[in-house]
Amino acid sequence: MPSPQSLSEEDRRLVAAWAADCAERVLPLFEAEAPADARPRDAVARARAFSRGELTAAGEIRRRFVAGRAAHSASSPAGAAAARAAAQAAGVAHMGAHALGAAAYAAKAAGMADPAGGAAIELDWQLEHISPPVASALRRLPILGEDSAGPLGPGLLASGDLGDHIRRIQASLRGTTGESTA
């Protein structure tokens, strides 16, 4: 039985386009630092192609780490986070939960580039651009930290800014405030 973080292929195709939109918004942060490195832009293009049914999940699974390695080409944490957002978007072909990773890394990149409110502005944009079908698919994902069989487990995406961003998105999708009680 697949992980509940996988989502159906139909749902992954839906959320891949939204994840690509989230990642693409922060790509200029990476590209300003590493203009010759096209791996993150290619990852976003592949996520979009997967969403349109032009690429297979099997083919994309083999390539899902390429954009993540581009983070080493960035000279700032914001640029590295932007590359990781693109990598997460490309990873949606493998597992739908990576859509939330793409959004979280994009918000992290925006927040690092503009500490006075960039993350909040980015998260607001992301939430405003979740279509009803994408929202429905994202609601099928387990709550961050409740299922250890994927990226929404108790690892990297569950901690720090990334975890805070994903919790805000998931709370918004559930109609709660998402405010931490800690």
Buried (B, 14 or more C-beta within 10 A) or exposed (E): EEBBBBBEBEBBBBBBBBBBBBBBBBBEBBBBBBEEBEBBBBBBBBBBBBBEEEBEBEEBBEBBEBBBEBBEBBEBBBBBBBBBBBBBBBBBBBBBBBBBBBBBBBBBBBBBBBEEEBBBBBBBBBBEEBEEEBBBBBEBBBEBBEBEBBBBBEEEBBEEBBBBBBBBBBBBBEEEEBEEEE
